[in-house]
Amino acid sequence: MNSSDFLHAESPKTTPGCLNMRIPANPAEPSTVEEQLENAVEQFRAKQKQSDDTLVAWMQSNIKDIERATNAKDKKNKQKDLASYWGCGYYSDFLDRHCTGDLRNLLPDEQSRSASTVKESLPEPQRKEFLEHLQTAINRFYDEEDPEFKPIHLPEEYCVLLSIANGIRDIDIRRHGICGIDDISRSPLNKVVPEPEKLPCHRGYYQGWDIDVGFILGRGQPEHDNYLVYAYCARKEVTQYGKKRTGGEIEPHERVWRWRLFYREHCRDRNFVFPMIFELIVDWRSWYQEWYNRS
């Protein structure tokens, strides 16, 4: 995709840019943002492995219990417990959804588990090209003839993250499809940056979130219920789509225009109607990393 695919335009709101930011190549001179994100990625790897190990141990124990069950009733109860833990009402549903054949096929090997949580960063030319196209894409919705327009710049932490890792994904093997930050080489920009009203977090205006523009970091299944979106937004009593309907009192820091992350999982519980909102990638990552124990 070429940057000419998008109209060059600007916005009246502005944030610090990152396309021309020098990302230190020498580990002896890291920026504060880079240090934070490097630590966050390493913590993510460690926490994911800890969660994986905990689940695998639990699974191994329960599989042995099922195999050792002394009677049909005992075995049926253990099968029901296992199905419930994996989000299924019946053991037959669990087998249809997650397993064909031996239950031990569910347990990933060490190599596949360690390789699937964090992807290595892409070469700088490829990252730079992607970010330049993304920068153009998020500003294509504005009237370039307006003399007051200034471009909305990409969030610095996202640019730095891509120099460290090309994607972070939760591999909770109980719930296939939980989204994270996708590999940018598999992210066509015409789908990553839709019109603001077509962003999956668009309904945030019910709570007063006025979303000016945004881009999709990742999607799971089903896509409309499982997403991570970076949105340039502020919270108001009246948005461009109407009055705030719910969500409680607006905090002073929520009124500030800035980039925020909107995250939603379809499978958490029936009260999880609106997405969770995080101020920074490191905040989201801190919650997201420990899937086995989080609530």
Summary of the structure (lengths in Angstrom):
residues: 295
radius of gyration: 21.8
end to end distance: 39.4
largest distance: 79.1
contacts: 837
relative contact order: 0.16
helix: 43%
strand: 15%
